[in-house]
């Protein structure tokens, strides 16, 4: 009789902001194995303009990182499938991001690597950015062959945005799925404790988790890499100050060319808007604005239409902005943040503090949070 029951249980760690997500999980039981030298694996995946997955019920998010025990592999924000091949001794044999959405050659290379993997190989896969093959064709065919080879039950590569993560093991009978998670409206996270007696997983049927989100919060600071337009000087700031009050956010300066200040513009494309969608941010001029400044003007545009316009004056404190986007519900739109410097403020930069897109709120998220806080 084996002494210890393995903890090789697939945990879907995804909760969304305010822990409002709903998770659909198909469960199965792991085989009994000894686990004296187990490896804890946590894989996070996140499509563009989707919220990162929370690990457990706490505030920690994983984004696009992969953790193997005490080692963390952080994504480089490249489009594709991040793949870590581990040997039977749990050492990393190779690490690569395969751009299956844009390159049929990369898709073939991933399939070849999976076909040539030795028995005992562990493969951790997690999506980053776009993985849907553009225009289908050869890249689509190669990706489908790879998914079939690995035994994937979800259908990654069929939509943008989407998040997918999978853990598989190569045994004598082929690849054995250990865990898989997929979502089109949020990030996903897999946590798995892998026992060293790999042959005991021969008859294992891994769990598939399909994630559905209720309320969604998208941190626009972390989505700068996916912007469709970004004029010079726009960057994240971790400790911005307006009248001595600190906040993280985005620095949005005017676009100064040849001594003339034009509009600073930051935009994202293809964002699906629902009846409960909102834009929330705080606005202010960073401390140390130019002498004699008369401020700047901020605009929130949706498909080129001005949804909100606000002047931002020097010397003022952070000013909150909560804009309903219900008028654009049912559409995939471009969302743009723009700043215009006035004549005497060519050097002033706007700070957009804590910028967020929210979905699933019939009233302002700020109002909902205040009411929920009062009820506690």
N, C-alpha and C positions, 0 to 999 in steps of 0.2 A: 504494500500500500504506500502510496506516495505521501510524504509527510506534510506538504504545504499546498494549499490551493492557490494557483497563480492569480495574480491581480491583473492579468492581461485583459482588462475590461475597457472597452471603448467608451470614453467620456466625451460627449459633445459639450464643450465649454462655452458655447456661444450664448451670451445675453446681450441685448442692445442697450442703448442709453436708457437709464432708469429701470433696467431689467424688465423690459416690456416684451421681449421677443417670445415667439412661440416656436417650439422645436418639435418636429416629427421624427421619431426615432424607431428604427426597426432593430430589435434586440436579439442577441444570441449569446450563449454561454461559452466561455473559453474552456479548453481542456485542462485537466489538473496536471500541473508541472511544477518542478522545483524552481524557485525564483531567487536563489541566493546571489545571483550576479545579473540582475535584471537591468534593462536600459529603459529609462523614461524618455519618451519621445513626445514632443509637443509641436505640432505643425499648424501655422496660421496662414491663411490665404485671403486675399481681398482684391476684388475687381475695382476698376477706377470709379471714383465717386460713390463708393459704398462705405458704410461704417465698418470700422475694425471690430473683430470679435473680442468679447470680454472673456477672460480666463476665469472660470468659476463664477461666483456671485459677487466678487469684489470689483474694484475699479480698474484693475490691471487689464490692458488690452495687448494683443499680440501682433496685430497688423499682418505683416508679411514675413515674420521671422520663423525660423525653424530651430528648435532646441533639442539637442541630444545630450541628455544628462546635464552636465554643467557647461556645455559649449552652446553658443548661440550663433547661428548663421543668419545675418541680416540681408534682406533683399536689396538689390541695387536699383530698384525701380525700373527694371527692364521688363518689357512685355515678354510673356512666355510661361513655360512650366519650369519651375525650379526643381531640380532632381538631385538628390543625394543618394549615391549607391554605397551601402555599407557591406563590409565583409561579414562572414559568419562570426568573427571575433568582435564585431561592432565597431571596427575602425573605418573611417571614411576613405573609400577607394576613389571616388570621383565626385565632383561638385560642378554643376553647370546649369545655366538657364537656356532652355531650348525655345527659340522663338517660333512656336508652332503656328501662330496666327499670321505670320508674314513670310515664312520660309518653308517650302516643301523639303529643302535639304535638311533643315533642322528637325523637321518632323520625322524624316527618314532616319536621321542620326539617333533620335531618341528610341525609335523602334529597334534599330540595330543594337543599341546598347542593352535594351531589355532582352532581346533574343540571345545575345551572347553572354548574359550574366551567368555566373556559376551558381551551382546549387548552394544554398545557404545565404545568398545575397538578400539584403533588405533594401527596399527602395522607398524613399520618402519623396512624394510629389506634392507640390503646392503651386497654385496659379499666382501669377503676378501680372497686373495690367490686363491687356487684351490677349485672349487665347483663341478667339473665334477666327478661323481661317478666312482671310479676305477673298471673297469671290468663290469660295469652295475649291473645286479642282483637286490637284494633286496633294496639296497640304491637308485638305479635308479628308481625303482618302487615307493618307498616311496616319493621321491622328486617330481615325476610326479603327484602323488595324491595331494600333498601339493600345487603345482602350480595350479592344476585344481580347488582345493578348494578356492584358493585366487583369481582366475580369471585372472591369468597372461597370457599375450598375447605373450610375448617373450619366448624364449626357453633356459633359463639358464641351466647350467649343461650339455651342449652338446659339449663343446669344452674347451680347455685350451690354451692360456689365454682367459678370458672374464670378463666383468664387468656388474653388474646388480644391480639395486636399485628399490624398489617399496614401495609405501605408500598405505595402505588399511584400510578400516573402517568396523567394524562389526555392521550391523544393523539387523532388524528383518528378512529381506529376505536373509541374509547371508553376505558374505564379498563383499564390494563395492570397486573396484579399484579406487584410486584417482590420482595416477601418477605412471609411470613406464618408465625406460630407460635401454637400453641394447647396448653393443658394444663388438666386439671382437678385436679391435685394439686401444682402448684408455680407460681411465677412464670415468666415467659418474658422473653427479651431478644433483640432483633434488632439486628444491626450491618450497615450497608450503606454502601458508598462510591458515591455517585451522580455520574456524569459529566455535564458540562454539555450535551453533545450529546444532548438528550433523544430526538430522532427515531430514534436508533440502537437504542432499546429497543422499537421497533414490533413485532418478532417475539420479544421476550423472554418466557420462561416462568419466572416467579419460583419460588423454592423454598418448600415447605411443610414446616415442622418440627412434628411431634407429640411432645410431651415426656412421657416417663414417668419417674417418680421412684422411687428405691429407698428410701434412708434420707432422712427429712424432718426438718428442724428449723424450728420456728415460734417466732419471737421475740415473746413476748407483750407486751413493752414497746411494740413498734411496732403492736400490734393494739388499743390502747385505744380508737381511734375506732370500732371495730366491736363494742365491748362491748354486750351486751344489758341489763346492769345495772351501774351505777357510782355508788356513794354519794359524798357530798361529800368533797372533799379528796384523792381518789385521783389521782395524777399520776406521770409518769415522772421519775426522778431520774438524772442522768448521773454523779454523783460522790458516792454515798452512803458514809458511813463508819460502821463498827461496830468499836469498840475500835481505831480508827485505821486500819483496813484498808478500802481503797476498792473500790467495785463499783458498776456501774450497775444499775438495776432499777426497781421500782415502789414508791412510797410508799403504804402502805395503812393509813390512820388509822381509829380507831373513828368511827362516825357519831354525832357529838355534837349533840343537839337539846335545847334548853331546859335545858342544864346536865347532861343525862343522856347517858351514853355507851351507844350501841347498837352493833350489829354493823356493821363496815365490810364491804361486799360488792362484789365485782367478778366478773362472769360473762360468758361467751360461749355462744351457742346454736348447735345444729346441727352439732357437731363429730363427724366420723366417726372411730370408734375401731376399731383393728385389734388383732390379737394381739401386735403389737410396739410398742404405744403406751405412752409414759411421760410423767410430769410430773417435771421437774427444776428445783430452785431452791435458793437459799441464803436462810436466814432470820436476822434479827437486829433488835435495837432500835437505832435510830439514836443516835449519841452525843448526850448532853445530855438523856437521859430525865428524867422528873419525879422530884423528891425522894421517896424512900420507895417507889418503884415496885416492884411485885411481878410485873411482866411482863404478857404478853398470851398468848392462845391462838389459834393458827392452825388453820384447817380447810380441807382440800381436799375439795370435794363434787362428786359426779358424779350428775346427775339427782336432786339433793337428798340423796343417800346420802353419808355421810361416808366418804371413801376413806382419809383420813389426818388425824390430829389431833396437833398438837405444841405444847407450852408453849414460850414464848420468854422467857428470863429476862434481866433487866438485867445488864450486866457480862460477858455471855458473848460469845464470838467468833461470827462467821458459822457457821451450822450447815447442812450440806448436807441436802437432801431429795430422794430419788429414789423415785418411787412408780410401780409398774407398774399399768397400766390394763387388763390382759388380761381381767379379770372383766367388762368392759363391751364387749368386742370384738363387732363386728357391729352396733353401734347408733350412731345419731346422738344425741348427748347434749348437755346443758348442763354446762359446767364452771365451777365457782365457787370463788373464793378469798375466805375470810372471816376476819375478825379480831375477837375479843372482848377488850375491856379488862377487867381485873380491877378490883376496887373502888377500889384506890389508884392505878390507872394510867390514869385517864380521858383524860389528855392524851398518852399514849404512842402513837407510830405505829410500825407494823411496817414493816421494809424487806424486800421480797421481791427478792433479788438474782438477776440473770441468769435470769429465769423463762422456761422453754422447754417446749413440747410436742414430743415426738419420736415418729416413727412408723418402723417397719421395724427395730426392735431387739428381738431375742429375749432379750437380757440388758440390764442397766442400761447406758445410753450411757457413764456414767462408767467402768464396768468395761471396756467395749470400748475406749474411748480409752486407758486405762492399758495394756492389753495391746498395742495397736497402737504406743504410744509405746515400750514395752519392746522390741518387735521391730525397731525402726529401728536 
